[in-house]
Amino acid sequence: MDKVLWPFGKADVLAPAYAAAIAVTIENRMTIINLTLTNPATLNLTIDGEIEDGALLQLNVTAQDVADDLSLGTAIDGPNIVCAVAGKTKSQSFKLSNGVFRPDGASVQID
């Protein structure tokens, strides 16, 4: 059975394990990525060919230390996510445009 994509189906909620280079495949029109960093990392995305411009990405980054920042790598553009407070979460929204997720605004601390 084919997957029912958002907004008719549920958004994908992903929580990849920490790695220095975190690889995530985007397979839905709405994806939420929850990351917990124990050291600085880079997020690299692969976007499924069925996903069109306008797809949404919500990125939530929790850092264990103030130096645990997230660099944006393949298929995601914008300023790095700087986690200035240990144990707090920064959130950033992105929209797909020409095969690259671009920020919808500034990242904000949500807790």
C-alpha positions as CSV (number, residue, x, y, z in Angstrom):
1,M,0.0,0.0,0.0
2,D,1.3,3.4,-0.9
3,K,2.0,5.9,1.9
4,V,-0.6,8.6,2.4
5,L,1.3,11.9,2.4
6,W,0.6,14.9,4.6
7,P,-1.9,16.8,4.7
8,F,-4.1,13.8,4.1
9,G,-1.9,11.5,6.2
10,K,0.3,12.1,9.2
11,A,3.5,14.1,9.1
12,D,6.7,12.1,9.5
13,V,8.3,12.5,12.9
14,L,12.0,11.4,12.9
15,A,14.5,11.3,15.8
16,P,17.8,10.1,14.2
17,A,20.6,9.1,16.6
18,Y,23.5,11.5,17.1
19,A,26.4,11.3,14.7
20,A,28.9,14.0,13.6
21,A,27.2,13.8,10.2
22,I,23.4,13.0,10.5
23,A,21.8,11.8,7.3
24,V,18.0,12.0,6.9
25,T,15.7,11.1,4.0
26,I,12.7,13.3,3.5
27,E,9.7,11.2,2.2
28,N,6.7,13.3,3.2
29,R,5.3,16.8,2.5
30,M,5.6,17.5,6.3
31,T,8.5,16.2,8.3
32,I,9.4,17.0,11.9
33,I,13.0,16.2,12.9
34,N,13.9,16.0,16.6
35,L,17.6,16.0,17.2
36,T,19.6,15.7,20.5
37,L,23.2,16.8,20.1
38,T,26.0,15.6,22.3
39,N,28.6,17.4,20.2
40,P,28.5,19.6,17.1
41,A,27.0,18.0,14.1
42,T,26.0,18.5,10.4
43,L,22.6,17.6,9.0
44,N,22.5,16.3,5.5
45,L,19.1,15.7,3.7
46,T,18.2,13.4,0.8
47,I,14.8,14.4,-0.7
48,D,12.6,11.8,-2.3
49,G,11.8,12.6,-5.9
50,E,8.1,12.6,-5.2
51,I,8.4,15.5,-2.8
52,E,7.5,18.8,-4.5
53,D,8.3,22.5,-3.7
54,G,6.4,23.8,-0.8
55,A,7.0,20.8,1.4
56,L,7.6,21.7,5.1
57,L,10.3,20.8,7.6
58,Q,10.3,21.5,11.3
59,L,13.7,21.1,12.9
60,N,13.9,20.9,16.7
61,V,17.5,20.8,18.1
62,T,18.3,20.1,21.8
63,A,21.9,20.6,22.8
64,Q,23.6,19.0,25.8
65,D,26.3,21.7,25.9
66,V,26.4,25.3,24.7
67,A,28.9,24.4,22.0
68,D,26.7,21.7,20.4
69,D,25.7,23.6,17.3
70,L,24.1,22.2,14.2
71,S,25.6,23.0,10.7
72,L,23.2,22.7,7.8
73,G,24.6,20.5,5.0
74,T,23.2,18.9,1.8
75,A,19.7,20.1,0.6
76,I,19.2,22.4,3.6
77,D,20.2,26.1,3.6
78,G,20.3,28.9,6.1
79,P,22.3,29.9,9.2
80,N,23.6,27.2,11.5
81,I,21.4,26.4,14.5
82,V,23.3,27.9,17.5
83,C,22.4,26.4,20.8
84,A,23.6,28.9,23.3
85,V,21.9,27.3,26.4
86,A,22.6,23.7,27.4
87,G,19.6,21.5,27.7
88,K,17.3,23.9,25.8
89,T,15.7,23.3,22.4
90,K,15.9,25.6,19.3
91,S,13.2,25.3,16.6
92,Q,13.4,26.3,13.0
93,S,10.9,25.9,10.1
94,F,11.9,25.4,6.5
95,K,10.1,25.2,3.2
96,L,11.3,23.3,0.1
97,S,12.2,25.5,-2.9
98,N,14.0,24.2,-6.0
99,G,15.2,21.0,-4.2
100,V,16.6,22.8,-1.1
101,F,14.9,23.5,2.2
102,R,15.2,27.2,3.0
103,P,14.3,28.8,6.4
104,D,10.9,30.4,6.9
105,G,12.2,32.7,9.7
106,A,14.7,32.8,12.5
107,S,15.3,29.9,14.9
108,V,13.7,30.3,18.3
109,Q,14.3,28.8,21.7
110,I,11.1,26.9,22.6
111,D,11.7,25.8,26.2
